[in-house]
Amino acid sequence: MSDSLAPMKGTLDVLVLKTLSWGPMHGVEIVTWLEDRSGGSLAVEDSAIYHALHRMQERGLVRADWGLTENNRRARYYEITAAGRDWLQEQSTQFLRYAETVAAVLRIADR
């Protein structure tokens, strides 16, 4: 059994936007950023990232432009939009409140 966790349903978009709040990145950079910042605890599949990016691009939360990677390969670089920043702020506040509430309930001692 692996110690890695898949992002819970509904959190991937928030995690990707948080990543992009640090600057434009291509898909592999996003995966690496999330894995690094989670200490290797998050196991994020490339395909899930790309599905999320396309979904968010359709909603106007991110935009994409072609660029070159450090290895001189062509890749799409994604950047958070103003609407994406607003959505990230709203969702982060809601998610943190939800997580704190669930944690409080789970910490209640058994009878």
Salt bridges, closest charged atoms under 4 A:
ASP13 OD1 - ARG55 NH2 2.61
ASP13 OD2 - ARG59 NH1 3.56
GLU29 OE1 - HIS26 NE2 3.68
GLU79 OE1 - ARG63 NE 3.63
